[in-house]
Amino acid sequence: MEQNGNVVYTADFENRKRHATQEQKILEIKNYIPDGYQSDIRMYQKYCEDTQQAENPDSLLDYLFVSITEEGVKKNTWEKRVVSLRKYFIIKKGIQFDEAIQTRISHTRKLYREEGRERLVRETGKAPVDIEDLLHIIERLDLRAKAICLVNLDTANRPNEMVNLQVQDFHLDGRYVSVYLRKQDRWHNKRLQPETVQAIQAYVKEYGLQPEDHFVGSRRKNGIFTGVRISETAYRKQLKKWTGYTPYNFRKTMVAFMHSSGADLSTIAKQTGHQSLETLDKHYLTVADITVDKFMCYKK
C-alpha cells in the first residue's frame, strides 16, 4: 500500500508541476508585447519624461493629440501608436480603454480630416523597383547575401517569413521552399528559380549549414556564422545595407513583375501566399507608369 501511495503522490506532484508550467506559458503568451510595438512605447515614455507627466490615460491622450497637431505623423503611423499603447496599458498598467477613452481617441482621429492635413492621410507604401536593376545589385553581392536576396525576391516573403526560414524548409530537388505564413497560421510552398537554387546550394556548402540552422542566421564581424534567428528589424537593416531596398520593395517588385509578365491574380497569390485577391489587387498592383505613357503618347 505504501508503494502505491508513493506512486499516487509522485503522479500528483508531476501533474501539478505540469499544470503550473502550462499556466506560466499561457500567461507569457497573454502578456507578450510584439517587438514591433516597442519603439512606439519608448517614444511615449520619452514624451512623458520630457513633459513630466505620469504614464496614464491623460498623458496618453495628450501624446496622441500632439502626435497629429505638432509632430504631424502620418495616419497609419498614428494608428499603429494607438494599437501599441493600448497593448502596453492593458499588460503593463492593467488599464483597459473604456468608452470615454475610446471616444476621445475617435474624436482625436478626426483631426486628420481638417484642411492642411490631407498629405498625412495619403498612403504611399513601398514601391516596386526595376527588377533588372535589382538583380544587377544582387549579382555583385557575396555568396551569402546573394542567396538570401534571391530567396527574398523569388518568394516575396515578409520579414518574419525570412527570419523564420530554416535550411530544412528548402526542397531544392523540387525547387520550392515551405514558408510558414504567420498572418494566416499555415504553411505554404513557394517556387524557386534555378539560379536561386544554385545560390542556396553554394551558400549551404560554403557555410556548412545544418538542417536546423536558420537560413538567414547571423554573421559576426569576425566572419563567424551562427544559425540563429535574428530579429525582423535586424533583417530589414541588413537587406537595406546590401541593396538599398526593404523586404517590401522586394515583395512588391516580384508581384509587379509577375503581373507585367501576364500572370493573373490567382497565379501571383499562389506564389506570395495571399488569401485575398482583393488585398493583392488593392495594395500591390498598380498600372505601371510606362503603360500610362504608352497610351498618352500623342506625338508620333
C-alpha positions as a Markdown table, in Angstrom:
| # | Residue | x | y | z |
|---|---|---|---|---|
| 1 | Met | 0.0 | 0.0 | 0.0 |
| 2 | Glu | 2.8 | 2.3 | 0.9 |
| 3 | Gln | 4.3 | 1.8 | -2.5 |
| 4 | Asn | 1.0 | 2.6 | -4.2 |
| 5 | Gly | 0.7 | 5.7 | -2.1 |
| 6 | Asn | 4.1 | 6.9 | -3.3 |
| 7 | Val | 3.1 | 6.3 | -6.9 |
| 8 | Val | 0.0 | 8.4 | -6.4 |
| 9 | Tyr | 1.9 | 11.1 | -4.7 |
| 10 | Thr | 4.5 | 11.2 | -7.5 |
| 11 | Ala | 1.8 | 11.3 | -10.2 |
| 12 | Asp | 0.0 | 14.1 | -8.3 |
| 13 | Phe | 3.2 | 16.1 | -8.0 |
| 14 | Glu | 4.1 | 15.7 | -11.7 |
| 15 | Asn | 0.5 | 16.7 | -12.7 |
| 16 | Arg | 0.6 | 19.9 | -10.5 |
| 17 | Lys | 4.1 | 20.7 | -11.8 |
| 18 | Arg | 3.0 | 20.3 | -15.4 |
| 19 | His | -0.2 | 22.4 | -14.8 |
| 20 | Ala | 1.9 | 25.1 | -13.3 |
| 21 | Thr | 4.3 | 25.1 | -16.3 |
| 22 | Gln | 1.3 | 25.3 | -18.7 |
| 23 | Glu | -0.2 | 28.2 | -16.7 |
| 24 | Gln | 3.1 | 30.1 | -16.9 |
| 25 | Lys | 3.3 | 29.6 | -20.6 |
| 26 | Ile | -0.2 | 30.7 | -21.2 |
| 27 | Leu | 0.4 | 33.8 | -19.1 |
| 28 | Glu | 3.6 | 34.6 | -21.1 |
| 29 | Ile | 1.6 | 34.4 | -24.4 |
| 30 | Lys | -1.2 | 36.6 | -22.9 |
| 31 | Asn | 1.3 | 39.2 | -21.7 |
| 32 | Tyr | 3.5 | 39.2 | -24.8 |
| 33 | Ile | 4.1 | 42.6 | -26.4 |
| 34 | Pro | 5.4 | 42.2 | -30.0 |
| 35 | Asp | 8.8 | 43.6 | -30.8 |
| 36 | Gly | 7.3 | 46.0 | -33.4 |
| 37 | Tyr | 5.4 | 47.8 | -30.6 |
| 38 | Gln | 8.5 | 48.6 | -28.6 |
| 39 | Ser | 9.6 | 51.8 | -30.4 |
| 40 | Asp | 6.1 | 53.3 | -30.1 |
| 41 | Ile | 6.1 | 52.5 | -26.4 |
| 42 | Arg | 9.6 | 54.0 | -25.9 |
| 43 | Met | 8.6 | 57.2 | -27.7 |
| 44 | Tyr | 5.6 | 57.6 | -25.4 |
| 45 | Gln | 7.7 | 57.0 | -22.3 |
| 46 | Lys | 10.2 | 59.6 | -23.6 |
| 47 | Tyr | 7.3 | 62.1 | -24.1 |
| 48 | Cys | 6.1 | 61.5 | -20.6 |
| 49 | Glu | 9.6 | 62.1 | -19.3 |
| 50 | Asp | 10.1 | 65.3 | -21.3 |
| 51 | Thr | 6.7 | 66.7 | -20.3 |
| 52 | Gln | 7.0 | 65.5 | -16.7 |
| 53 | Gln | 3.7 | 63.5 | -16.9 |
| 54 | Ala | 2.8 | 60.2 | -15.3 |
| 55 | Glu | 2.0 | 57.3 | -17.7 |
| 56 | Asn | -1.7 | 57.3 | -17.5 |
| 57 | Pro | -4.7 | 57.8 | -19.8 |
| 58 | Asp | -4.4 | 61.6 | -19.7 |
| 59 | Ser | -0.8 | 61.7 | -20.9 |
| 60 | Leu | -1.7 | 59.0 | -23.5 |
| 61 | Leu | -4.5 | 61.2 | -24.9 |
| 62 | Asp | -2.2 | 64.2 | -24.8 |
| 63 | Tyr | 0.5 | 62.3 | -26.7 |
| 64 | Leu | -1.9 | 61.1 | -29.4 |
| 65 | Phe | -3.2 | 64.7 | -29.8 |
| 66 | Val | 0.3 | 66.2 | -30.1 |
| 67 | Ser | 1.4 | 63.4 | -32.5 |
| 68 | Ile | -1.0 | 64.9 | -35.0 |
| 69 | Thr | -1.1 | 68.7 | -34.2 |
| 70 | Glu | 2.6 | 69.2 | -33.5 |
| 71 | Glu | 4.6 | 66.2 | -34.8 |
| 72 | Gly | 2.4 | 65.7 | -37.8 |
| 73 | Val | 2.8 | 61.9 | -38.1 |
| 74 | Lys | 1.0 | 60.1 | -40.9 |
| 75 | Lys | -2.3 | 58.5 | -40.1 |
| 76 | Asn | -1.1 | 54.9 | -40.5 |
| 77 | Thr | 1.8 | 55.7 | -38.0 |
| 78 | Trp | -0.7 | 57.2 | -35.6 |
| 79 | Glu | -3.0 | 54.2 | -35.8 |
| 80 | Lys | 0.0 | 51.9 | -35.0 |
| 81 | Arg | 0.7 | 54.0 | -32.0 |
| 82 | Val | -2.8 | 53.6 | -30.7 |
| 83 | Val | -2.6 | 49.8 | -31.1 |
| 84 | Ser | 0.9 | 49.6 | -29.5 |
| 85 | Leu | 0.0 | 51.8 | -26.5 |
| 86 | Arg | -3.4 | 50.0 | -25.9 |
| 87 | Lys | -1.5 | 46.8 | -25.6 |
| 88 | Tyr | 1.1 | 48.4 | -23.3 |
| 89 | Phe | -1.6 | 49.9 | -21.0 |
| 90 | Ile | -3.5 | 46.6 | -20.7 |
| 91 | Ile | -0.5 | 44.5 | -20.0 |
| 92 | Lys | 1.8 | 46.7 | -18.0 |
| 93 | Lys | -0.6 | 49.1 | -16.4 |
| 94 | Gly | -3.7 | 46.9 | -16.1 |
| 95 | Ile | -5.8 | 49.7 | -17.7 |
| 96 | Gln | -8.4 | 48.9 | -20.3 |
| 97 | Phe | -9.5 | 51.6 | -22.8 |
| 98 | Asp | -13.0 | 52.3 | -21.6 |
| 99 | Glu | -15.7 | 54.0 | -23.6 |
| 100 | Ala | -14.6 | 57.5 | -22.5 |
| 101 | Ile | -11.0 | 56.9 | -23.7 |
| 102 | Gln | -12.2 | 55.3 | -26.9 |
| 103 | Thr | -14.5 | 58.2 | -27.7 |
| 104 | Arg | -11.7 | 60.7 | -27.1 |
| 105 | Ile | -9.4 | 58.7 | -29.4 |
| 106 | Ser | -12.1 | 58.7 | -32.0 |
| 107 | His | -12.5 | 62.4 | -31.8 |
| 108 | Thr | -8.8 | 63.0 | -32.0 |
| 109 | Arg | -8.6 | 60.8 | -35.1 |
| 110 | Lys | -11.0 | 63.3 | -36.8 |
| 111 | Leu | -8.2 | 65.9 | -36.7 |
| 112 | Tyr | -6.9 | 64.2 | -39.9 |
| 113 | Arg | -10.0 | 65.5 | -41.7 |
| 114 | Glu | -9.0 | 69.1 | -41.1 |
| 115 | Glu | -7.8 | 71.2 | -44.0 |
| 116 | Gly | -4.0 | 71.1 | -44.4 |
| 117 | Arg | -3.5 | 67.5 | -43.2 |
| 118 | Glu | -4.5 | 65.8 | -46.4 |
| 119 | Arg | -1.0 | 64.5 | -47.1 |
| 120 | Leu | -0.9 | 62.9 | -43.7 |
| 121 | Val | -3.7 | 60.5 | -44.8 |
| 122 | Arg | -2.1 | 59.6 | -48.1 |
| 123 | Glu | -0.7 | 56.0 | -48.1 |
| 124 | Thr | 2.4 | 55.8 | -50.2 |
| 125 | Gly | 3.8 | 52.4 | -49.1 |
| 126 | Lys | 6.8 | 50.7 | -50.6 |
| 127 | Ala | 7.2 | 50.9 | -54.3 |
| 128 | Pro | 8.3 | 48.2 | -56.7 |
| 129 | Val | 11.7 | 48.7 | -58.3 |
| 130 | Asp | 13.1 | 47.7 | -61.7 |
| 131 | Ile | 13.8 | 44.0 | -61.4 |
| 132 | Glu | 16.8 | 44.2 | -63.8 |
| 133 | Asp | 18.4 | 46.9 | -61.7 |
| 134 | Leu | 17.7 | 44.9 | -58.5 |
| 135 | Leu | 19.2 | 41.7 | -60.0 |
| 136 | His | 22.3 | 43.7 | -61.1 |
| 137 | Ile | 22.8 | 44.8 | -57.5 |
| 138 | Ile | 22.3 | 41.3 | -56.1 |
| 139 | Glu | 24.7 | 39.8 | -58.6 |
| 140 | Arg | 27.6 | 41.8 | -57.1 |
| 141 | Leu | 26.9 | 40.7 | -53.5 |
| 142 | Asp | 28.9 | 38.0 | -51.7 |
| 143 | Leu | 27.7 | 34.4 | -51.7 |
| 144 | Arg | 25.6 | 34.5 | -48.5 |
| 145 | Ala | 23.9 | 37.9 | -49.2 |
| 146 | Lys | 23.2 | 36.9 | -52.8 |
| 147 | Ala | 21.4 | 33.7 | -51.8 |
| 148 | Ile | 19.3 | 35.4 | -49.1 |
| 149 | Cys | 18.3 | 38.3 | -51.5 |
| 150 | Leu | 17.4 | 35.9 | -54.3 |
| 151 | Val | 15.2 | 33.8 | -51.9 |
| 152 | Asn | 13.5 | 37.0 | -50.7 |
| 153 | Leu | 12.9 | 38.1 | -54.3 |
| 154 | Asp | 11.6 | 34.8 | -55.5 |
| 155 | Thr | 9.3 | 34.1 | -52.5 |
| 156 | Ala | 8.2 | 37.7 | -52.0 |
| 157 | Asn | 8.5 | 36.8 | -48.3 |
| 158 | Arg | 7.6 | 39.2 | -45.4 |
| 159 | Pro | 10.5 | 39.9 | -43.0 |
| 160 | Asn | 9.1 | 37.5 | -40.4 |
| 161 | Glu | 8.9 | 34.8 | -43.0 |
| 162 | Met | 12.5 | 35.3 | -44.0 |
| 163 | Val | 14.0 | 35.2 | -40.5 |
| 164 | Asn | 12.0 | 32.1 | -39.6 |
| 165 | Leu | 13.2 | 30.1 | -42.5 |
| 166 | Gln | 15.4 | 27.1 | -41.7 |
| 167 | Val | 17.6 | 25.1 | -44.1 |
| 168 | Gln | 15.3 | 22.1 | -43.6 |
| 169 | Asp | 12.4 | 24.1 | -45.1 |
| 170 | Phe | 14.1 | 24.1 | -48.6 |
| 171 | His | 13.3 | 21.3 | -51.0 |
| 172 | Leu | 15.8 | 22.1 | -53.7 |
| 173 | Asp | 15.2 | 19.0 | -55.8 |
| 174 | Gly | 11.6 | 20.1 | -56.3 |
| 175 | Arg | 12.7 | 23.8 | -56.5 |
| 176 | Tyr | 10.4 | 25.0 | -53.7 |
| 177 | Val | 10.6 | 26.2 | -50.1 |
| 178 | Ser | 7.9 | 25.7 | -47.4 |
| 179 | Val | 7.2 | 29.0 | -45.7 |
| 180 | Tyr | 5.2 | 29.5 | -42.5 |
| 181 | Leu | 2.7 | 32.3 | -43.1 |
| 182 | Arg | 2.2 | 33.7 | -39.6 |
| 183 | Lys | -0.6 | 36.0 | -40.6 |
| 184 | Gln | -2.7 | 33.0 | -41.8 |
| 185 | Asp | -1.3 | 30.4 | -39.4 |
| 186 | Arg | -0.5 | 27.9 | -42.1 |
| 187 | Trp | 2.4 | 26.6 | -44.2 |
| 188 | His | 2.7 | 27.4 | -47.9 |
| 189 | Asn | 5.0 | 26.2 | -50.7 |
| 190 | Lys | 6.7 | 28.8 | -52.9 |
| 191 | Arg | 8.6 | 28.2 | -56.1 |
| 192 | Leu | 12.3 | 29.0 | -56.6 |
| 193 | Gln | 14.2 | 29.9 | -59.8 |
| 194 | Pro | 17.1 | 27.6 | -60.9 |
| 195 | Glu | 19.6 | 30.3 | -60.3 |
| 196 | Thr | 18.3 | 30.8 | -56.8 |
| 197 | Val | 18.6 | 27.0 | -56.1 |
| 198 | Gln | 22.2 | 27.2 | -57.2 |
| 199 | Ala | 22.9 | 30.2 | -55.0 |
| 200 | Ile | 21.3 | 28.4 | -52.0 |
| 201 | Gln | 23.4 | 25.2 | -52.6 |
| 202 | Ala | 26.6 | 27.2 | -52.8 |
| 203 | Tyr | 25.7 | 29.1 | -49.6 |
| 204 | Val | 24.8 | 26.0 | -47.7 |
| 205 | Lys | 28.0 | 24.2 | -48.8 |
| 206 | Glu | 30.3 | 27.2 | -48.1 |
| 207 | Tyr | 29.0 | 27.8 | -44.6 |
| 208 | Gly | 28.4 | 24.2 | -43.7 |
| 209 | Leu | 24.7 | 24.9 | -42.8 |
| 210 | Gln | 22.8 | 22.2 | -41.0 |
| 211 | Pro | 19.1 | 21.4 | -41.4 |
| 212 | Glu | 18.1 | 23.1 | -38.1 |
| 213 | Asp | 20.1 | 26.3 | -38.9 |
| 214 | His | 18.1 | 29.4 | -39.7 |
| 215 | Phe | 18.7 | 30.3 | -43.3 |
| 216 | Val | 19.4 | 34.0 | -42.8 |
| 217 | Gly | 21.2 | 33.5 | -39.5 |
| 218 | Ser | 23.9 | 35.9 | -38.2 |
| 219 | Arg | 27.4 | 36.6 | -39.3 |
| 220 | Arg | 29.6 | 38.4 | -36.9 |
| 221 | Lys | 32.3 | 41.0 | -37.8 |
| 222 | Asn | 34.9 | 38.3 | -37.4 |
| 223 | Gly | 33.1 | 36.3 | -40.1 |
| 224 | Ile | 31.8 | 33.5 | -37.8 |
| 225 | Phe | 28.3 | 32.4 | -38.8 |
| 226 | Thr | 25.7 | 31.2 | -36.4 |
| 227 | Gly | 22.4 | 29.7 | -37.5 |
| 228 | Val | 20.3 | 31.6 | -35.0 |
| 229 | Arg | 17.1 | 33.5 | -35.6 |
| 230 | Ile | 17.7 | 37.2 | -35.9 |
| 231 | Ser | 15.1 | 39.9 | -35.4 |
| 232 | Glu | 13.0 | 41.3 | -38.2 |
| 233 | Thr | 14.5 | 44.8 | -37.5 |
| 234 | Ala | 18.0 | 43.4 | -37.9 |
| 235 | Tyr | 17.0 | 41.7 | -41.2 |
| 236 | Arg | 15.4 | 44.9 | -42.6 |
| 237 | Lys | 18.6 | 46.8 | -41.8 |
| 238 | Gln | 20.8 | 44.1 | -43.4 |
| 239 | Leu | 18.8 | 44.0 | -46.6 |
| 240 | Lys | 18.8 | 47.8 | -46.8 |
| 241 | Lys | 22.6 | 47.7 | -46.3 |
| 242 | Trp | 23.1 | 45.1 | -49.0 |
| 243 | Thr | 20.8 | 46.5 | -51.7 |
| 244 | Gly | 19.4 | 49.9 | -50.6 |
| 245 | Tyr | 15.9 | 48.4 | -50.5 |
| 246 | Thr | 13.5 | 46.9 | -47.9 |
| 247 | Pro | 11.8 | 43.5 | -47.9 |
| 248 | Tyr | 8.6 | 45.1 | -49.0 |
| 249 | Asn | 10.3 | 46.6 | -52.0 |
| 250 | Phe | 11.4 | 43.1 | -52.9 |
| 251 | Arg | 7.8 | 41.8 | -52.3 |
| 252 | Lys | 6.2 | 44.4 | -54.5 |
| 253 | Thr | 8.8 | 44.0 | -57.2 |
| 254 | Met | 8.1 | 40.3 | -57.6 |
| 255 | Val | 4.3 | 40.9 | -57.6 |
| 256 | Ala | 4.6 | 43.7 | -60.2 |
| 257 | Phe | 7.0 | 41.7 | -62.4 |
| 258 | Met | 4.7 | 38.6 | -62.4 |
| 259 | His | 1.7 | 40.9 | -63.2 |
| 260 | Ser | 3.5 | 42.7 | -66.0 |
| 261 | Ser | 4.6 | 39.3 | -67.4 |
| 262 | Gly | 0.9 | 38.3 | -67.8 |
| 263 | Ala | 0.2 | 36.4 | -64.6 |
| 264 | Asp | -3.3 | 36.6 | -63.2 |
| 265 | Leu | -4.1 | 37.3 | -59.6 |
| 266 | Ser | -4.6 | 33.7 | -58.7 |
| 267 | Thr | -1.2 | 32.8 | -60.1 |
| 268 | Ile | 0.5 | 35.6 | -58.2 |
| 269 | Ala | -1.3 | 34.7 | -55.0 |
| 270 | Lys | -0.1 | 31.0 | -55.3 |
| 271 | Gln | 3.5 | 32.3 | -55.1 |
| 272 | Thr | 3.0 | 35.0 | -52.5 |
| 273 | Gly | 0.6 | 33.2 | -50.3 |
| 274 | His | -2.1 | 35.9 | -50.4 |
| 275 | Gln | -5.5 | 34.5 | -49.5 |
| 276 | Ser | -7.4 | 37.6 | -50.5 |
| 277 | Leu | -7.1 | 38.5 | -54.2 |
| 278 | Glu | -8.8 | 41.9 | -53.3 |
| 279 | Thr | -5.9 | 42.7 | -50.9 |
| 280 | Leu | -3.4 | 41.7 | -53.5 |
| 281 | Asp | -5.0 | 43.9 | -56.2 |
| 282 | Lys | -5.6 | 46.9 | -53.9 |
| 283 | His | -2.2 | 47.1 | -52.1 |
| 284 | Tyr | 0.2 | 45.6 | -54.6 |
| 285 | Leu | -0.9 | 46.2 | -58.1 |
| 286 | Thr | -1.0 | 49.5 | -59.9 |
| 287 | Val | -0.8 | 50.3 | -63.6 |
| 288 | Ala | 2.8 | 50.9 | -64.4 |
| 289 | Asp | 3.9 | 54.5 | -65.4 |
| 290 | Ile | 5.3 | 53.1 | -68.7 |
| 291 | Thr | 1.9 | 51.8 | -69.6 |
| 292 | Val | 0.2 | 55.1 | -69.0 |
| 293 | Asp | 3.0 | 56.9 | -71.0 |
| 294 | Lys | 2.3 | 54.4 | -73.9 |
| 295 | Phe | -1.3 | 55.4 | -74.1 |
| 296 | Met | -0.7 | 59.1 | -73.6 |
| 297 | Cys | 1.8 | 59.4 | -76.4 |
| 298 | Tyr | 0.0 | 61.8 | -78.9 |
| 299 | Lys | 3.2 | 62.9 | -80.7 |
| 300 | Lys | 4.3 | 60.3 | -83.2 |
